[in-house]
């Protein structure tokens, strides 16, 4: 099993190819996709709710016909939600208590993984989640039918010190939910960058 690290996320590269489907949720300005694109010439679907980051993201990949950026956040329901813009490109969050936020707030559309993956009739090769805290809401809401069609998940669990009420208990709930369908290949302590988990589907 070949595992590499991209932007702090562990990724299993075995089986990734030109036909692979990759979901980059919390794409920011696209550095994860940019690096993985050099290794895997697959189909990339990028989700980024920060309008400032999305403009950079869209411009960065405007000439790549296999990369599709969407200005929408990933949540546990479809609708709209208040989104707090960070002072830095990586600190915007749906959590108003996220450290590093500025005073600006926008209303952004949100969607679910179930909604976005329903059009695919083949497995999703890789799901990357870097949701600035929202992973504790999103992961427990992913139903079994969606989890069963994802080959691997790489996720950043954020430092508890950065978001009020973001607890180890909530992280553990996420991990246990994923472990119903996945083997936890890695759970790495990144210090001030939180923990990064890598999950491989037991059945695919």
N, CA and C atoms as a LAMMPS dump frame, in Angstrom:
ITEM: TIMESTEP
0
ITEM: NUMBER OF ATOMS
612
ITEM: BOX BOUNDS ff ff ff
-5.0000000000000000e+02 5.0000000000000000e+02
-5.0000000000000000e+02 5.0000000000000000e+02
-5.0000000000000000e+02 5.0000000000000000e+02
ITEM: ATOMS id mol type element x y z
1 1 1 N 0.849 -1.192 0
2 1 2 C 0 0 0
3 1 3 C 0.886 1.244 0
4 2 1 N 0.724 2.078 -1.013
5 2 2 C 1.532 3.291 -1.134
6 2 3 C 0.751 4.49 -0.597
7 3 1 N 1.258 5.102 0.477
8 3 2 C 0.6 6.243 1.112
9 3 3 C 1.512 7.463 1.005
10 4 1 N 0.966 8.556 0.495
11 4 2 C 1.707 9.804 0.427
12 4 3 C 0.971 10.85 1.255
13 5 1 N 1.637 11.972 1.517
14 5 2 C 1.008 13.071 2.243
15 5 3 C 0.953 14.303 1.351
16 6 1 N -0.249 14.875 1.239
17 6 2 C -0.461 16.087 0.448
18 6 3 C -1.193 17.106 1.316
19 7 1 N -0.579 18.249 1.536
20 7 2 C -1.208 19.289 2.345
21 7 3 C -1.678 18.742 3.694
22 8 1 N -0.883 17.86 4.282
23 8 2 C -1.213 17.297 5.576
24 8 3 C -2.136 16.093 5.531
25 9 1 N -2.718 15.81 4.374
26 9 2 C -3.651 14.696 4.228
27 9 3 C -2.939 13.463 3.692
28 10 1 N -3.133 12.332 4.347
29 10 2 C -2.615 11.072 3.84
30 10 3 C -3.544 10.546 2.741
31 11 1 N -2.937 10.022 1.677
32 11 2 C -3.695 9.506 0.542
33 11 3 C -3.076 8.186 0.088
34 12 1 N -3.916 7.189 -0.133
35 12 2 C -3.467 5.926 -0.721
36 12 3 C -3.536 6.085 -2.236
37 13 1 N -2.405 5.98 -2.901
38 13 2 C -2.37 6.228 -4.341
39 13 3 C -2.634 4.979 -5.17
40 14 1 N -2.588 3.797 -4.551
41 14 2 C -2.863 2.56 -5.286
42 14 3 C -4.241 2.638 -5.944
43 15 1 N -4.312 2.392 -7.234
44 15 2 C -5.585 2.361 -7.934
45 15 3 C -6.062 3.702 -8.46
46 16 1 N -5.424 4.804 -8.083
47 16 2 C -5.823 6.111 -8.617
48 16 3 C -5.3 6.238 -10.046
49 17 1 N -6.191 6.598 -10.968
50 17 2 C -5.814 6.671 -12.379
51 17 3 C -6.654 7.709 -13.106
52 18 1 N -6.587 7.714 -14.435
53 18 2 C -7.262 8.739 -15.227
54 18 3 C -8.786 8.673 -15.136
55 19 1 N -9.317 7.556 -14.67
56 19 2 C -10.764 7.414 -14.553
57 19 3 C -11.271 7.623 -13.126
58 20 1 N -10.366 7.885 -12.194
59 20 2 C -10.748 8.032 -10.796
60 20 3 C -11.6 9.288 -10.574
61 21 1 N -12.497 9.188 -9.598
62 21 2 C -13.34 10.313 -9.199
63 21 3 C -12.891 10.765 -7.816
64 22 1 N -12.498 12.047 -7.717
65 22 2 C -11.995 12.6 -6.459
66 22 3 C -12.869 13.774 -6.032
67 23 1 N -13.327 13.759 -4.795
68 23 2 C -14.072 14.871 -4.206
69 23 3 C -13.147 15.598 -3.234
70 24 1 N -12.914 16.882 -3.494
71 24 2 C -12.089 17.724 -2.633
72 24 3 C -13.024 18.717 -1.941
73 25 1 N -13.416 18.399 -0.723
74 25 2 C -14.386 19.218 0.016
75 25 3 C -13.653 20.089 1.032
76 26 1 N -13.798 21.396 0.868
77 26 2 C -12.963 22.344 1.58
78 26 3 C -11.697 22.54 0.77
79 27 1 N -11.897 22.844 -0.51
80 27 2 C -10.779 22.876 -1.462
81 27 3 C -9.86 24.07 -1.275
82 28 1 N -10.344 25.111 -0.583
83 28 2 C -9.566 26.336 -0.373
84 28 3 C -9.15 26.903 -1.733
85 29 1 N -7.868 27.058 -2.008
86 29 2 C -7.426 27.583 -3.307
87 29 3 C -6.907 26.469 -4.21
88 30 1 N -7.149 25.206 -3.813
89 30 2 C -6.886 24.099 -4.719
90 30 3 C -5.526 23.454 -4.665
91 31 1 N -4.752 23.694 -3.596
92 31 2 C -3.394 23.145 -3.561
93 31 3 C -3.409 21.614 -3.471
94 32 1 N -4.336 21.053 -2.703
95 32 2 C -4.428 19.591 -2.609
96 32 3 C -4.696 18.989 -3.981
97 33 1 N -5.694 19.532 -4.671
98 33 2 C -6.018 19.036 -6.012
99 33 3 C -4.855 19.225 -6.965
100 34 1 N -4.205 20.369 -6.897
101 34 2 C -3.068 20.652 -7.789
102 34 3 C -1.963 19.606 -7.624
103 35 1 N -1.654 19.269 -6.38
104 35 2 C -0.589 18.295 -6.124
105 35 3 C -1.01 16.885 -6.537
106 36 1 N -2.242 16.505 -6.208
107 36 2 C -2.7 15.159 -6.557
108 36 3 C -2.881 15.007 -8.058
109 37 1 N -3.222 16.086 -8.726
110 37 2 C -3.422 16.067 -10.192
111 37 3 C -2.146 15.662 -10.908
112 38 1 N -0.999 15.943 -10.328
113 38 2 C 0.274 15.557 -10.941
114 38 3 C 0.459 14.04 -10.922
115 39 1 N -0.187 13.389 -9.949
116 39 2 C -0.039 11.946 -9.763
117 39 3 C -1.179 11.183 -10.433
118 40 1 N -2.363 11.76 -10.348
119 40 2 C -3.575 11.081 -10.803
120 40 3 C -4.349 11.992 -11.75
121 41 1 N -4.419 11.643 -13
122 41 2 C -5.121 12.445 -13.999
123 41 3 C -6.607 12.071 -14.029
124 42 1 N -7.228 12.147 -12.848
125 42 2 C -8.622 11.743 -12.736
126 42 3 C -9.581 12.909 -12.894
127 43 1 N -10.812 12.685 -12.418
128 43 2 C -11.869 13.693 -12.463
129 43 3 C -12.04 14.279 -11.06
130 44 1 N -11.884 15.595 -10.95
131 44 2 C -11.869 16.259 -9.643
132 44 3 C -13.098 17.154 -9.485
133 45 1 N -13.759 17.026 -8.334
134 45 2 C -14.93 17.844 -8.004
135 45 3 C -14.612 18.598 -6.72
136 46 1 N -14.523 19.94 -6.846
137 46 2 C -14.03 20.785 -5.77
138 46 3 C -15.162 21.61 -5.171
139 47 1 N -15.225 21.64 -3.825
140 47 2 C -16.274 22.374 -3.118
141 47 3 C -15.627 23.385 -2.172
142 48 1 N -15.959 24.664 -2.361
143 48 2 C -15.362 25.724 -1.553
144 48 3 C -16.361 26.87 -1.379
145 49 1 N -16.838 27.116 -0.141
146 49 2 C -17.848 28.152 0.077
147 49 3 C -17.316 29.573 0.235
148 50 1 N -16.026 29.745 0.546
149 50 2 C -15.466 31.093 0.717
150 50 3 C -15.371 31.743 -0.665
151 51 1 N -16.129 32.827 -0.919
152 51 2 C -16.143 33.435 -2.262
153 51 3 C -14.775 33.941 -2.714
154 52 1 N -13.939 34.355 -1.77
155 52 2 C -12.598 34.839 -2.134
156 52 3 C -11.737 33.675 -2.617
157 53 1 N -11.777 32.567 -1.887
158 53 2 C -11.013 31.393 -2.288
159 53 3 C -11.549 30.795 -3.582
160 54 1 N -12.877 30.828 -3.724
161 54 2 C -13.463 30.233 -4.921
162 54 3 C -13.025 30.964 -6.181
163 55 1 N -12.92 32.28 -6.126
164 55 2 C -12.471 33.032 -7.304
165 55 3 C -11.072 32.586 -7.715
166 56 1 N -10.188 32.396 -6.747
167 56 2 C -8.84 31.922 -7.046
168 56 3 C -8.866 30.494 -7.579
169 57 1 N -9.723 29.687 -6.97
170 57 2 C -9.856 28.292 -7.368
171 57 3 C -10.33 28.179 -8.82
172 58 1 N -11.359 28.918 -9.136
173 58 2 C -11.924 28.871 -10.484
174 58 3 C -10.924 29.347 -11.524
175 59 1 N -10.209 30.405 -11.21
176 59 2 C -9.212 30.93 -12.143
177 59 3 C -8.033 29.973 -12.295
178 60 1 N -7.656 29.329 -11.196
179 60 2 C -6.493 28.435 -11.223
180 60 3 C -6.703 27.26 -12.17
181 61 1 N -7.934 26.741 -12.207
182 61 2 C -8.19 25.539 -12.995
183 61 3 C -9.1 25.797 -14.201
184 62 1 N -9.152 27.043 -14.66
185 62 2 C -10.093 27.403 -15.724
186 62 3 C -9.841 26.676 -17.03
187 63 1 N -8.613 26.215 -17.257
188 63 2 C -8.288 25.544 -18.512
189 63 3 C -8.226 24.031 -18.384
190 64 1 N -8.57 23.518 -17.224
191 64 2 C -8.516 22.068 -17.003
192 64 3 C -9.933 21.495 -17.094
193 65 1 N -10.181 20.705 -18.12
194 65 2 C -11.517 20.191 -18.39
195 65 3 C -11.91 19.018 -17.495
196 66 1 N -11.01 18.585 -16.603
197 66 2 C -11.324 17.467 -15.71
198 66 3 C -11.44 17.914 -14.252
199 67 1 N -11.438 19.234 -14.04
200 67 2 C -11.592 19.785 -12.695
201 67 3 C -12.812 20.693 -12.671
202 68 1 N -13.732 20.409 -11.724
203 68 2 C -15 21.123 -11.66
204 68 3 C -15.165 21.778 -10.285
205 69 1 N -14.961 23.093 -10.197
206 69 2 C -15.135 23.787 -8.902
207 69 3 C -16.58 24.237 -8.688
208 70 1 N -17.043 24.104 -7.43
209 70 2 C -18.395 24.52 -7.069
210 70 3 C -18.321 25.455 -5.864
211 71 1 N -19.008 26.595 -5.98
212 71 2 C -19.014 27.571 -4.891
213 71 3 C -20.138 27.219 -3.912
214 72 1 N -19.901 26.19 -3.149
215 72 2 C -20.901 25.675 -2.217
216 72 3 C -20.186 24.937 -1.092
217 73 1 N -20.765 24.958 0.095
218 73 2 C -20.192 24.246 1.224
219 73 3 C -20.822 22.868 1.373
220 74 1 N -20.13 21.984 2.059
221 74 2 C -20.656 20.663 2.373
222 74 3 C -21.221 20.693 3.789
223 75 1 N -22.474 20.274 3.924
224 75 2 C -23.129 20.291 5.227
225 75 3 C -23.906 19.011 5.474
226 76 1 N -24.784 19.04 6.46
227 76 2 C -25.612 17.87 6.768
228 76 3 C -27.038 18.041 6.264
229 77 1 N -27.255 19.112 5.468
230 77 2 C -28.548 19.323 4.817
231 77 3 C -28.355 20.295 3.664
232 78 1 N -29.349 20.387 2.799
233 78 2 C -29.308 21.308 1.654
234 78 3 C -29.993 22.614 2.048
235 79 1 N -29.384 23.737 1.694
236 79 2 C -29.983 25.023 2.029
237 79 3 C -28.969 26.137 1.967
238 80 1 N -29.064 27.071 2.889
239 80 2 C -28.129 28.189 3.004
240 80 3 C -27.718 28.33 4.465
241 81 1 N -26.53 28.88 4.673
242 81 2 C -26.013 28.963 6.033
243 81 3 C -25.068 30.151 6.165
244 82 1 N -25.023 30.746 7.362
245 82 2 C -24.085 31.834 7.626
246 82 3 C -22.658 31.286 7.643
247 83 1 N -21.779 31.996 6.954
248 83 2 C -20.39 31.551 6.818
249 83 3 C -19.481 32.709 7.198
250 84 1 N -18.56 32.445 8.111
251 84 2 C -17.695 33.491 8.648
252 84 3 C -16.348 33.485 7.916
253 85 1 N -16 34.631 7.366
254 85 2 C -14.777 34.738 6.577
255 85 3 C -13.568 34.966 7.477
256 86 1 N -12.529 34.199 7.237
257 86 2 C -11.327 34.284 8.052
258 86 3 C -10.39 35.387 7.617
259 87 1 N -9.498 35.752 8.502
260 87 2 C -8.445 36.717 8.171
261 87 3 C -7.442 36.087 7.214
262 88 1 N -7.353 34.755 7.264
263 88 2 C -6.446 34.009 6.398
264 88 3 C -7.275 33.051 5.55
265 89 1 N -6.727 32.598 4.427
266 89 2 C -7.503 31.795 3.48
267 89 3 C -7.934 30.455 4.061
268 90 1 N -7.237 29.98 5.084
269 90 2 C -7.562 28.657 5.627
270 90 3 C -8.407 28.706 6.897
271 91 1 N -8.85 29.875 7.317
272 91 2 C -9.533 29.958 8.614
273 91 3 C -11.014 30.286 8.528
274 92 1 N -11.577 30.414 7.324
275 92 2 C -13.018 30.65 7.206
276 92 3 C -13.778 29.421 7.688
277 93 1 N -14.957 29.632 8.286
278 93 2 C -15.646 28.51 8.913
279 93 3 C -17.124 28.816 9.12
280 94 1 N -17.923 27.749 9.208
281 94 2 C -19.32 27.9 9.595
282 94 3 C -19.447 28.13 11.093
283 95 1 N -18.339 27.918 11.833
284 95 2 C -18.339 28.12 13.279
285 95 3 C -17.868 29.539 13.599
286 96 1 N -18.706 30.332 14.216
287 96 2 C -18.332 31.716 14.502
288 96 3 C -17.242 31.809 15.561
289 97 1 N -17.019 30.709 16.297
290 97 2 C -15.98 30.737 17.328
291 97 3 C -14.624 30.273 16.807
292 98 1 N -14.53 29.96 15.506
293 98 2 C -13.255 29.52 14.925
294 98 3 C -12.211 30.618 15.09
295 99 1 N -11.068 30.258 15.623
296 99 2 C -9.998 31.23 15.821
297 99 3 C -9.468 31.716 14.466
298 100 1 N -9.126 32.985 14.39
299 100 2 C -8.586 33.537 13.156
300 100 3 C -9.627 34.159 12.245
301 101 1 N -10.885 34.252 12.739
302 101 2 C -11.929 34.861 11.923
303 101 3 C -11.863 36.376 11.979
304 102 1 N -12.3 36.985 10.884
305 102 2 C -12.442 38.431 10.861
306 102 3 C -13.865 38.799 11.237
307 103 1 N -14.306 39.972 10.822
308 103 2 C -15.638 40.45 11.17
309 103 3 C -16.652 40.265 10.041
310 104 1 N -16.223 39.697 8.929
311 104 2 C -17.105 39.577 7.767
312 104 3 C -17.855 38.245 7.779
313 105 1 N -19.1 38.306 7.329
314 105 2 C -19.928 37.11 7.258
315 105 3 C -20.752 37.159 5.979
316 106 1 N -20.93 36.011 5.33
317 106 2 C -21.748 35.931 4.127
318 106 3 C -22.701 34.749 4.274
319 107 1 N -23.745 34.759 3.472
320 107 2 C -24.69 33.645 3.423
321 107 3 C -24.337 32.802 2.205
322 108 1 N -24.077 31.513 2.405
323 108 2 C -23.622 30.671 1.302
324 108 3 C -24.525 29.447 1.166
325 109 1 N -24.606 28.885 -0.037
326 109 2 C -25.359 27.646 -0.222
327 109 3 C -24.582 26.458 0.332
328 110 1 N -25.307 25.472 0.851
329 110 2 C -24.675 24.235 1.288
330 110 3 C -25.413 23.056 0.664
331 111 1 N -24.683 21.981 0.481
332 111 2 C -25.246 20.76 -0.077
333 111 3 C -24.764 19.579 0.761
334 112 1 N -25.211 18.4 0.413
335 112 2 C -24.795 17.193 1.129
336 112 3 C -24.02 16.271 0.197
337 113 1 N -23.234 15.391 0.777
338 113 2 C -22.514 14.412 -0.037
339 113 3 C -23.484 13.477 -0.741
340 114 1 N -24.571 13.147 -0.073
341 114 2 C -25.581 12.284 -0.689
342 114 3 C -26.114 12.906 -1.975
343 115 1 N -26.404 14.206 -1.931
344 115 2 C -26.913 14.903 -3.106
345 115 3 C -25.87 14.949 -4.221
346 116 1 N -24.636 15.228 -3.875
347 116 2 C -23.596 15.399 -4.889
348 116 3 C -23.148 14.076 -5.507
349 117 1 N -23.258 12.994 -4.759
350 117 2 C -22.772 11.703 -5.264
351 117 3 C -23.852 10.866 -5.936
352 118 1 N -25.094 11.317 -5.882
353 118 2 C -26.194 10.488 -6.379
354 118 3 C -26.128 10.277 -7.895
355 119 1 N -25.454 11.176 -8.625
356 119 2 C -25.397 11.067 -10.09
357 119 3 C -24.328 10.086 -10.566
358 120 1 N -23.481 9.618 -9.651
359 120 2 C -22.396 8.72 -10.046
360 120 3 C -22.833 7.266 -9.892
361 121 1 N -22.628 6.485 -10.959
362 121 2 C -22.992 5.074 -10.913
363 121 3 C -21.775 4.184 -10.682
364 122 1 N -20.649 4.781 -10.313
365 122 2 C -19.442 4.038 -9.973
366 122 3 C -18.909 4.563 -8.648
367 123 1 N -18.04 3.817 -7.98
368 123 2 C -17.517 4.268 -6.68
369 123 3 C -16.726 5.57 -6.778
370 124 1 N -16.744 6.333 -5.69
371 124 2 C -15.915 7.519 -5.546
372 124 3 C -14.558 7.038 -5.026
373 125 1 N -13.499 7.34 -5.75
374 125 2 C -12.191 6.804 -5.388
375 125 3 C -11.589 7.458 -4.154
376 126 1 N -11.856 8.759 -3.979
377 126 2 C -11.266 9.473 -2.842
378 126 3 C -12.159 10.63 -2.431
379 127 1 N -12.428 10.706 -1.139
380 127 2 C -13.129 11.851 -0.555
381 127 3 C -12.182 12.52 0.427
382 128 1 N -11.879 13.791 0.175
383 128 2 C -11.051 14.574 1.104
384 128 3 C -11.957 15.578 1.815
385 129 1 N -11.901 15.565 3.149
386 129 2 C -12.708 16.473 3.965
387 129 3 C -11.793 17.376 4.779
388 130 1 N -11.873 18.677 4.518
389 130 2 C -11.135 19.677 5.288
390 130 3 C -12.098 20.84 5.489
391 131 1 N -12.975 20.694 6.475
392 131 2 C -14.162 21.533 6.585
393 131 3 C -14.101 22.555 7.714
394 132 1 N -12.929 22.797 8.251
395 132 2 C -12.747 23.816 9.287
396 132 3 C -13.745 23.663 10.439
397 133 1 N -13.896 22.438 10.907
398 133 2 C -14.746 22.174 12.054
399 133 3 C -16.053 21.486 11.724
400 134 1 N -16.571 21.697 10.512
401 134 2 C -17.882 21.139 10.155
402 134 3 C -17.868 19.629 9.987
403 135 1 N -16.673 19.038 10
404 135 2 C -16.605 17.576 9.887
405 135 3 C -17.372 16.888 11.023
406 136 1 N -17.451 17.534 12.183
407 136 2 C -18.149 16.89 13.311
408 136 3 C -19.662 16.863 13.102
409 137 1 N -20.17 17.702 12.196
410 137 2 C -21.585 17.667 11.829
411 137 3 C -21.819 16.812 10.586
412 138 1 N -20.895 16.892 9.646
413 138 2 C -21.071 16.226 8.352
414 138 3 C -20.886 14.72 8.451
415 139 1 N -19.789 14.272 9.071
416 139 2 C -19.469 12.84 9.056
417 139 3 C -20.578 11.979 9.664
418 140 1 N -21.112 12.32 10.848
419 140 2 C -22.176 11.471 11.404
420 140 3 C -23.447 11.453 10.559
421 141 1 N -23.602 12.443 9.661
422 141 2 C -24.81 12.524 8.842
423 141 3 C -24.701 11.739 7.541
424 142 1 N -23.507 11.234 7.223
425 142 2 C -23.328 10.486 5.972
426 142 3 C -23.945 9.1 6.14
427 143 1 N -24.933 8.782 5.327
428 143 2 C -25.626 7.513 5.499
429 143 3 C -24.827 6.341 4.92
430 144 1 N -25.264 5.138 5.249
431 144 2 C -24.52 3.935 4.882
432 144 3 C -24.418 3.754 3.377
433 145 1 N -25.453 4.123 2.639
434 145 2 C -25.427 3.944 1.188
435 145 3 C -24.362 4.821 0.531
436 146 1 N -24.16 6.022 1.091
437 146 2 C -23.11 6.914 0.571
438 146 3 C -21.735 6.389 0.959
439 147 1 N -21.562 6.016 2.221
440 147 2 C -20.263 5.499 2.666
441 147 3 C -19.855 4.264 1.876
442 148 1 N -20.804 3.439 1.515
443 148 2 C -20.49 2.177 0.843
444 148 3 C -19.919 2.378 -0.556
445 149 1 N -20.112 3.576 -1.149
446 149 2 C -19.624 3.8 -2.51
447 149 3 C -18.351 4.656 -2.537
448 150 1 N -17.733 4.889 -1.376
449 150 2 C -16.485 5.653 -1.311
450 150 3 C -15.335 4.698 -0.983
451 151 1 N -14.291 4.723 -1.781
452 151 2 C -13.171 3.805 -1.561
453 151 3 C -12.292 4.228 -0.392
454 152 1 N -11.951 5.514 -0.318
455 152 2 C -11.128 5.992 0.788
456 152 3 C -11.506 7.416 1.154
457 153 1 N -11.304 7.739 2.428
458 153 2 C -11.574 9.084 2.943
459 153 3 C -10.343 9.565 3.687
460 154 1 N -9.932 10.794 3.39
461 154 2 C -8.888 11.451 4.169
462 154 3 C -9.5 12.702 4.78
463 155 1 N -9.361 12.846 6.101
464 155 2 C -10.086 13.912 6.803
465 155 3 C -9.192 14.597 7.825
466 156 1 N -9.378 15.911 7.932
467 156 2 C -8.7 16.667 8.989
468 156 3 C -9.694 16.936 10.108
469 157 1 N -9.34 16.465 11.315
470 157 2 C -10.084 16.827 12.515
471 157 3 C -9.357 18.008 13.147
472 158 1 N -10.055 19.084 13.367
473 158 2 C -9.404 20.325 13.765
474 158 3 C -9.044 20.349 15.253
475 159 1 N -8.036 21.156 15.61
476 159 2 C -7.632 21.254 17.018
477 159 3 C -8.801 21.71 17.876
478 160 1 N -8.994 21.069 19.013
479 160 2 C -10.104 21.428 19.892
480 160 3 C -9.975 22.861 20.404
481 161 1 N -8.757 23.379 20.459
482 161 2 C -8.541 24.73 20.977
483 161 3 C -9.03 25.807 20.019
484 162 1 N -9.315 25.44 18.749
485 162 2 C -9.673 26.449 17.758
486 162 3 C -11.16 26.762 17.696
487 163 1 N -12.005 25.831 18.151
488 163 2 C -13.443 26.004 18.016
489 163 3 C -14.126 25.646 19.328
490 164 1 N -14.969 26.539 19.83
491 164 2 C -15.699 26.269 21.068
492 164 3 C -16.589 25.034 20.893
493 165 1 N -16.663 24.209 21.911
494 165 2 C -17.515 23.012 21.925
495 165 3 C -17.087 21.95 20.914
496 166 1 N -15.894 22.071 20.397
497 166 2 C -15.344 21.033 19.513
498 166 3 C -14.545 20.093 20.414
499 167 1 N -15.095 18.937 20.691
500 167 2 C -14.534 18.073 21.722
501 167 3 C -14.003 16.763 21.153
502 168 1 N -13.178 16.097 21.949
503 168 2 C -12.671 14.784 21.568
504 168 3 C -13.819 13.789 21.439
505 169 1 N -14.825 13.951 22.255
506 169 2 C -15.989 13.06 22.182
507 169 3 C -16.655 13.134 20.808
508 170 1 N -16.763 14.344 20.26
509 170 2 C -17.378 14.511 18.941
510 170 3 C -16.489 13.926 17.847
511 171 1 N -15.179 14.056 18.012
512 171 2 C -14.249 13.431 17.062
513 171 3 C -14.408 11.92 17.111
514 172 1 N -14.499 11.372 18.304
515 172 2 C -14.635 9.919 18.465
516 172 3 C -15.926 9.405 17.835
517 173 1 N -16.994 10.185 17.914
518 173 2 C -18.254 9.81 17.272
519 173 3 C -18.065 9.706 15.763
520 174 1 N -17.335 10.663 15.194
521 174 2 C -17.032 10.64 13.755
522 174 3 C -16.218 9.413 13.392
523 175 1 N -15.204 9.137 14.169
524 175 2 C -14.324 7.994 13.885
525 175 3 C -15.094 6.683 13.952
526 176 1 N -15.919 6.539 14.963
527 176 2 C -16.679 5.297 15.112
528 176 3 C -17.701 5.131 13.986
529 177 1 N -18.275 6.242 13.537
530 177 2 C -19.224 6.176 12.42
531 177 3 C -18.51 5.696 11.153
532 178 1 N -17.332 6.228 10.897
533 178 2 C -16.576 5.819 9.712
534 178 3 C -16.114 4.372 9.809
535 179 1 N -15.76 3.944 11
536 179 2 C -15.224 2.589 11.169
537 179 3 C -16.271 1.49 11.011
538 180 1 N -17.53 1.862 10.864
539 180 2 C -18.552 0.866 10.527
540 180 3 C -18.328 0.327 9.118
541 181 1 N -17.807 1.187 8.237
542 181 2 C -17.623 0.821 6.83
543 181 3 C -16.159 0.803 6.408
544 182 1 N -15.297 1.451 7.202
545 182 2 C -13.898 1.633 6.8
546 182 3 C -12.931 1.1 7.851
547 183 1 N -11.773 0.702 7.383
548 183 2 C -10.651 0.453 8.284
549 183 3 C -9.912 1.771 8.484
550 184 1 N -9.61 2.094 9.731
551 184 2 C -8.86 3.309 10.021
552 184 3 C -7.376 3 9.819
553 185 1 N -6.861 3.408 8.678
554 185 2 C -5.475 3.112 8.309
555 185 3 C -4.506 4.004 9.075
556 186 1 N -4.913 5.232 9.321
557 186 2 C -4.048 6.162 10.046
558 186 3 C -4.851 7.19 10.801
559 187 1 N -4.351 7.567 11.972
560 187 2 C -4.93 8.666 12.755
561 187 3 C -3.739 9.361 13.401
562 188 1 N -3.302 10.452 12.779
563 188 2 C -2.024 11.066 13.109
564 188 3 C -2.222 12.376 13.844
565 189 1 N -1.503 12.544 14.947
566 189 2 C -1.526 13.79 15.71
567 189 3 C -0.626 14.807 15.02
568 190 1 N -1.223 15.909 14.562
569 190 2 C -0.476 16.968 13.875
570 190 3 C -0.269 18.191 14.766
571 191 1 N -0.406 18.015 16.062
572 191 2 C -0.175 19.128 16.984
573 191 3 C -1.16 20.252 16.773
574 192 1 N -0.653 21.435 16.464
575 192 2 C -1.509 22.604 16.27
576 192 3 C -2.413 22.49 15.057
577 193 1 N -2.163 21.5 14.192
578 193 2 C -3.007 21.284 13.017
579 193 3 C -4.043 20.192 13.246
580 194 1 N -4.202 19.77 14.49
581 194 2 C -5.225 18.778 14.799
582 194 3 C -4.787 17.357 14.498
583 195 1 N -5.729 16.529 14.095
584 195 2 C -5.464 15.136 13.736
585 195 3 C -5.923 14.895 12.3
586 196 1 N -5.208 13.998 11.626
587 196 2 C -5.591 13.612 10.276
588 196 3 C -5.871 12.121 10.244
589 197 1 N -7.04 11.766 9.714
590 197 2 C -7.427 10.363 9.629
591 197 3 C -7.479 9.877 8.192
592 198 1 N -7.149 8.608 8.002
593 198 2 C -7.202 7.972 6.692
594 198 3 C -8.022 6.698 6.813
595 199 1 N -9.016 6.546 5.952
596 199 2 C -9.98 5.451 6.059
597 199 3 C -10.127 4.732 4.72
598 200 1 N -10.049 3.399 4.767
599 200 2 C -10.13 2.573 3.579
600 200 3 C -11.343 1.661 3.676
601 201 1 N -12.18 1.696 2.634
602 201 2 C -13.404 0.906 2.63
603 201 3 C -13.112 -0.587 2.776
604 202 1 N -13.854 -1.246 3.638
605 202 2 C -13.636 -2.67 3.899
606 202 3 C -14.1 -3.555 2.74
607 203 1 N -15.01 -3.038 1.913
608 203 2 C -15.662 -3.886 0.92
609 203 3 C -15.285 -3.617 -0.519
610 204 1 N -14.697 -2.461 -0.806
611 204 2 C -14.364 -2.128 -2.203
612 204 3 C -12.9 -2.442 -2.466
